Amino acid sequence: MDRRPGFSVRFKLTLSYAGFLVFAGLLLLTAVWVFLLRYVPDRAMLINPDDKPEGVFPVRSALLDVFAPRAAAVLAFLLVFGLVGGWVLAGRMLAPLTRITEATSRATKGSLSHRIRLPGRNDEFRALADAFDAMLARLEAHVAEQRRFAANASHELRTPLAISQTLLDLARNDPTQDLGEIVDRLHTVNARAIDLTEALLLLSRVDQGTFTREPVDLSLLVEEAIETLLPLAEKRGVTVQTSGGIAPAFGSQALLLPLTMNLVHNAIVHNLPERGRVWVQTGVGPETVVLTVENSGGKLSPQLVSTLTEPFQRATERIRDDHAGVGLGLAIVRRITEVHDGSLTLTPRAEGGLRVAVRLPASPPPLPEGHLISD
């Protein structure tokens, strides 16, 4: 924003200090003058050493002639003293603000690692500096995460493109190859690239944070997700069990459905090679609703589990089939949970597999019929 040039805050504070000091001095001198007037007569009789009157002497006018120059000198001294002292005091008071401004300028140039670390006891400037340092730390972590994500996304997108290019070169250079098989493989690779792109777009939409909140029953979303993924579960020999009742969350159905789908999909795919099991449960707490998804599988270490919500992290080696996923499932779940002010907990099961619990704000109870809302 273009702004017209103006006086600095230090100069304004200096004028304020000096003006206040001069005004206080003026009030003090006025009080002294008024106090003197109460006890000094307007005129007085002048008497010589022989006790004979010689005339009338104007006492007040003489006192004013003596008092006025000295009062003016005092006010001038207070003005100069106020300007000099105010300039020094304003500089000392605004020194922390100068450090904050310098840190802001460095941050606008891309230096997010710089911290103010303002010393001294807690006050408004220290609170502002600490809040700015915390903001820089979050920005630095966010930028680092975005760079990591961009590098991983580029790598993941390059893989299907490179495979497609290899298959196309093979079909062009070797006419004896089975074109039907090549087309099937191209279809699989292309489907994976589309899934990855859609997942990236969903993450981008979630990060925008623009969605309408409304009551959403998680149990209905679980039913829809299981119905959609049931063929995949049957193909892999995985048994899915559900329990719990109505779980009215408060959020976006368009985002909570992908959250549920990703959790159930991950539980089915990352499971035992045969006779795998998935348990999906919904529950209601005092102010939250809970969606819990557990699956059987290999034993996982807590260190590995702590990284599963990062983009393109997988608990097992990538499975080369049409339902292997793109490594963004739990990352999407984490972001959707965060924008809904919820919490996500991942716990390795002692028997093997993973337990994922999502806590979301519960939907507020409906207003009773006939209830009026007044301003």
C-alpha positions in Angstrom: 0.0 0.0 0.0 1.4 3.4 -1.0 1.3 5.9 1.9 2.1 9.5 2.1 5.3 10.4 4.1 4.7 11.3 7.7 6.4 11.9 11.0 8.1 9.0 12.8 6.6 7.4 15.9 9.7 8.5 17.8 9.2 12.1 16.8 5.5 12.0 17.7 6.3 10.4 21.1 9.0 13.1 21.7 6.5 15.9 21.0 4.0 14.1 23.3 6.4 13.9 26.1 7.6 17.5 25.7 4.0 18.8 25.3 2.9 16.9 28.4 5.9 18.2 30.4 5.3 21.8 29.3 1.6 21.5 30.1 2.3 20.1 33.5 4.7 23.0 34.2 2.2 25.5 33.0 -0.4 24.1 35.3 2.0 24.2 38.2 3.0 27.8 37.5 -0.7 28.7 37.2 -1.4 27.1 40.5 1.5 29.0 42.1 0.3 32.3 40.7 -3.3 31.8 41.8 -2.0 30.8 45.3 0.0 34.0 45.4 -2.9 36.2 44.4 -4.9 35.0 47.4 -2.4 36.5 49.8 -1.0 39.5 47.9 -3.1 42.7 47.9 -3.7 44.7 44.7 -2.0 47.8 46.2 0.0 48.6 49.3 1.0 51.8 51.2 4.7 52.7 50.9 6.0 53.9 54.4 9.4 55.6 54.9 11.7 54.9 57.9 10.0 57.7 59.8 6.7 55.8 59.6 5.3 58.4 57.2 3.3 57.2 54.2 4.9 58.2 50.9 2.3 56.8 48.4 0.5 53.7 47.1 2.6 50.9 45.5 0.9 48.4 43.0 2.0 45.1 44.5 0.3 42.7 42.0 1.7 44.4 38.9 5.1 44.4 40.3 4.9 40.8 41.2 3.7 39.9 37.7 6.7 41.8 36.2 9.0 39.7 38.3 7.1 36.4 38.0 6.3 36.4 34.3 9.9 36.3 32.9 10.9 33.7 35.3 7.9 31.6 34.5 8.6 31.9 30.8 12.2 30.8 31.4 11.0 27.8 33.3 8.6 26.8 30.5 11.3 27.2 27.9 13.6 25.0 30.0 10.9 22.4 30.3 10.3 22.5 26.6 13.9 21.9 25.8 14.3 19.3 28.5 11.1 17.6 27.4 12.3 17.4 23.7 15.7 16.1 24.5 14.6 13.7 27.2 11.6 12.6 25.2 13.8 11.9 22.2 16.1 9.7 24.3 13.2 8.0 26.2 11.3 7.3 22.9 14.4 5.8 21.4 14.9 3.4 24.3 11.2 2.5 24.3 11.1 1.8 20.6 14.4 -0.1 20.4 12.6 -3.5 20.6 10.2 -2.4 17.8 13.2 -1.6 15.6 14.5 -5.2 16.1 11.1 -6.5 15.2 11.0 -4.4 12.1 14.4 -5.6 11.0 13.4 -9.2 11.6 10.2 -8.6 9.5 12.3 -7.2 6.7 14.6 -10.2 6.7 11.6 -12.5 6.7 10.1 -10.7 3.6 13.4 -11.4 1.9 13.1 -15.1 2.6 15.2 -15.5 5.8 12.8 -17.5 7.9 15.5 -19.0 10.2 16.2 -15.6 11.9 14.7 -15.1 15.4 14.3 -11.9 17.4 14.8 -13.5 20.9 14.1 -10.2 22.6 15.7 -10.2 26.1 14.1 -8.7 29.2 11.0 -9.3 31.3 7.6 -9.9 29.7 5.8 -6.9 28.4 3.9 -5.9 25.2 7.0 -5.7 23.0 8.3 -9.0 24.4 5.0 -10.7 23.8 4.9 -9.4 20.2 8.5 -10.6 19.6 7.7 -14.0 21.0 4.6 -14.3 18.9 6.6 -13.2 15.8 9.3 -15.8 16.6 6.6 -18.5 16.9 5.1 -17.4 13.6 8.5 -17.6 11.9 9.0 -21.1 13.3 5.7 -22.3 12.0 6.3 -20.6 8.6 9.8 -22.2 8.4 8.4 -25.6 9.2 5.5 -25.1 6.7 7.8 -24.0 3.9 10.2 -26.9 4.6 7.2 -29.3 4.5 5.9 -27.8 1.3 9.3 -28.2 -0.3 9.6 -31.8 0.8 6.1 -32.4 -0.4 6.8 -30.8 -3.8 9.9 -32.9 -4.2 8.1 -36.1 -3.3 5.2 -35.3 -5.5 7.5 -34.6 -8.5 9.2 -37.9 -7.9 5.9 -39.8 -7.6 4.5 -38.2 -10.7 7.7 -38.8 -12.7 7.5 -42.6 -12.0 4.3 -43.3 -13.9 5.3 -40.9 -16.7 8.6 -42.6 -17.1 6.9 -46.0 -17.1 4.5 -44.8 -19.7 7.3 -43.5 -21.9 9.2 -46.8 -21.6 6.1 -48.8 -22.6 5.4 -46.5 -25.6 9.0 -46.7 -26.7 8.8 -50.5 -26.4 5.7 -50.7 -28.5 7.2 -48.5 -31.2 10.6 -50.1 -31.4 9.5 -53.8 -31.0 6.4 -54.6 -33.2 6.5 -58.2 -31.9 5.3 -57.1 -28.4 1.8 -57.9 -27.3 0.0 -54.6 -27.7 -2.9 -55.7 -25.6 -0.6 -56.3 -22.6 1.1 -53.0 -23.2 -2.3 -51.2 -23.3 -3.3 -52.9 -20.0 -0.1 -51.8 -18.3 -0.5 -48.3 -19.7 -4.1 -48.2 -18.3 -2.9 -49.3 -14.9 0.0 -46.7 -14.8 -2.4 -44.0 -16.1 -5.0 -44.8 -13.5 -2.3 -44.5 -10.8 -1.2 -41.1 -12.1 -4.9 -39.9 -12.1 -5.3 -41.1 -8.5 -2.2 -39.3 -7.4 -3.3 -36.1 -9.2 -6.7 -36.3 -7.6 -5.1 -36.8 -4.2 -2.9 -33.8 -4.7 -5.9 -31.7 -5.7 -7.8 -32.8 -2.6 -4.9 -31.9 -0.4 -4.8 -28.5 -2.1 -8.5 -28.0 -1.5 -8.2 -29.0 2.1 -5.3 -26.5 2.7 -7.5 -23.7 1.4 -9.7 -24.2 4.5 -12.8 -22.9 2.7 -15.7 -25.2 3.5 -19.1 -25.1 5.1 -19.6 -26.9 8.4 -22.8 -28.9 9.0 -23.9 -31.9 11.0 -22.5 -35.1 9.5 -23.2 -38.6 10.8 -19.9 -40.5 10.6 -21.8 -43.9 10.9 -23.4 -43.2 7.5 -20.1 -42.3 6.0 -18.6 -45.5 7.3 -21.5 -47.5 5.7 -20.9 -45.7 2.3 -17.1 -46.3 2.5 -17.5 -50.0 3.3 -20.1 -50.5 0.6 -17.8 -48.9 -1.9 -14.7 -50.8 -0.9 -16.4 -54.2 -0.2 -15.3 -55.6 -3.6 -11.7 -54.8 -2.8 -12.0 -56.4 0.6 -13.5 -59.5 -0.8 -10.8 -59.7 -3.5 -8.1 -59.6 -0.8 -9.9 -61.9 1.6 -10.3 -59.2 4.3 -13.3 -59.2 6.7 -14.6 -55.8 7.7 -16.6 -55.5 10.9 -18.4 -52.3 12.1 -19.8 -51.4 15.5 -21.1 -48.3 17.3 -24.0 -46.1 16.6 -24.8 -42.6 15.3 -21.9 -40.2 15.6 -22.9 -36.7 14.6 -19.8 -34.7 13.8 -19.7 -31.0 12.8 -17.9 -30.5 9.6 -17.9 -30.9 5.8 -19.3 -34.1 4.4 -17.3 -33.5 1.2 -14.1 -33.8 3.2 -15.1 -36.3 5.9 -16.1 -38.8 3.3 -12.6 -39.0 1.8 -11.2 -39.2 5.3 -13.3 -42.2 6.0 -12.6 -43.8 2.6 -8.9 -43.4 3.0 -8.9 -44.9 6.5 -10.9 -48.0 5.4 -8.9 -48.3 2.2 -5.6 -48.2 4.0 -6.8 -50.8 6.5 -7.8 -53.2 3.7 -4.7 -52.7 1.6 -2.1 -52.8 4.3 -3.2 -56.0 5.9 -2.4 -59.7 6.1 -2.0 -61.6 2.8 -4.9 -63.7 3.7 -7.7 -63.8 6.3 -7.1 -60.2 7.2 -9.5 -58.3 9.4 -10.6 -54.7 9.7 -12.6 -53.2 12.6 -14.4 -49.9 12.2 -16.1 -48.3 15.2 -17.9 -45.0 15.8 -18.5 -43.5 19.2 -19.7 -40.3 20.9 -18.0 -38.5 23.7 -18.9 -35.4 25.8 -17.9 -32.9 23.1 -16.4 -35.1 20.4 -17.2 -38.0 18.2 -14.6 -40.7 17.5 -14.0 -42.8 14.4 -11.7 -45.7 15.1 -10.3 -48.0 12.3 -8.1 -51.0 13.2 -6.6 -53.6 11.0 -4.6 -56.8 11.4 -1.1 -57.0 9.8 2.6 -57.1 10.5 4.0 -55.6 13.6 5.0 -51.9 13.3 7.5 -50.0 15.4 6.4 -46.7 17.1 9.1 -44.9 15.1 7.7 -46.0 11.8 4.1 -45.2 12.9 5.1 -41.7 13.8 6.1 -41.0 10.1 3.0 -42.5 8.4 1.1 -39.2 8.3 3.9 -37.7 6.2 3.2 -37.6 2.4 4.3 -40.7 0.5 5.2 -42.7 3.6 4.0 -46.3 3.6 4.1 -48.9 6.3 5.1 -51.7 3.9 6.9 -51.9 0.6 4.8 -50.6 -2.3 2.5 -53.1 -3.7 2.4 -53.1 -7.5 -1.3 -53.5 -8.2 -4.2 -51.3 -9.1 -5.1 -50.6 -5.4 -1.7 -49.9 -3.9 -2.5 -46.3 -3.2 -0.4 -43.2 -3.8 1.1 -42.7 -0.3 -1.2 -39.7 0.5 -4.0 -41.5 2.4 -3.0 -40.7 6.0 -1.6 -37.3 5.0 -5.0 -36.4 3.7 -6.6 -37.8 6.8 -4.3 -35.7 9.0 -5.0 -32.4 7.1 -8.7 -33.0 7.1 -8.6 -33.7 10.8 -6.6 -30.5 11.4 -8.9 -28.2 9.5 -11.8 -29.6 11.5 -10.0 -28.8 14.8 -9.8 -32.5 15.6 -7.0 -34.9 16.6 -5.5 -37.9 14.9 -3.8 -40.8 16.9 -1.9 -43.7 15.4 -1.1 -46.6 17.6 0.6 -49.9 16.6 -1.3 -52.9 17.7 0.5 -55.5 19.9 -0.9 -58.3 17.7 0.2 -56.5 14.6 -1.4 -53.9 12.4 -2.4 -50.4 13.2 -5.1 -48.5 15.2 -6.2 -45.1 13.9 -8.5 -42.9 16.0 -9.9 -39.6 14.7 -11.6 -37.3 17.2 -13.8 -34.5 15.7 -16.0 -31.8 17.3 -19.5 -33.1 17.9 -22.4 -31.5 16.2 -24.2 -29.0 18.5 -27.6 -30.3 19.8 -30.6 -29.1 17.7 -32.7 -26.2 19.1 -36.1 -27.3 20.6 -39.1 -26.6 18.6 -40.6 -23.1 19.0 -37.3 -21.8 20.3 -36.6 -18.2 19.1 -33.2 -16.7 18.8 -33.2 -13.0 19.8 -30.5 -10.5 19.1 
